[in-house]
Amino acid sequence: MNHSLVHKRRERISIVLAKSITTPSAIANQLKDVDIETIKNDLKWMRKNSRVVLSGNTLEGYIFETHNTIEQLRDIELELQSLRSTEKETETKLKIIHELKEVINMRWVLHGDGLTLLAQKIGDRVDSQTTN
């Protein structure tokens, strides 16, 4: 079977598990299109590989959240740029420029720190996989 299909199925099982539905038969009732033996095999695989799976999910979640935050900061930056270009009052324009500078700084800090933390997480993950 295709690896991405297996990954997606296991993600679906994880979502059901997160709802405190933990028995293979109850999971099968929720998913309908996955037979109970496949669910048992996936649960066995998840237990065996839980440390790697949790590490990977944490890393993926971190990447996702970082990306979303950077996109939100870009949206704020664009909005502030638009306000700056239409504002006529000097004092208000200076406040907008100050906020714009803060948003740009936050975005760059997140880029720099984010990459540093990501490299650390990947290094930790690789180290734990090679020692196990």
Secondary structure, DSSP 8 states (H G I E B T S, - for coil): --HHHHHHHHHHHHHHHHTT--SHHHHHHHHSSS-HHHHHHHHHHHHHTHHHHHHHHHHHHHHHHHHHHHHHHHHHHHHHHHHHHH---HHHHHHHHHHHHHHHHHHHHHHHHHHHHHHHHHHHHHHHHHH-
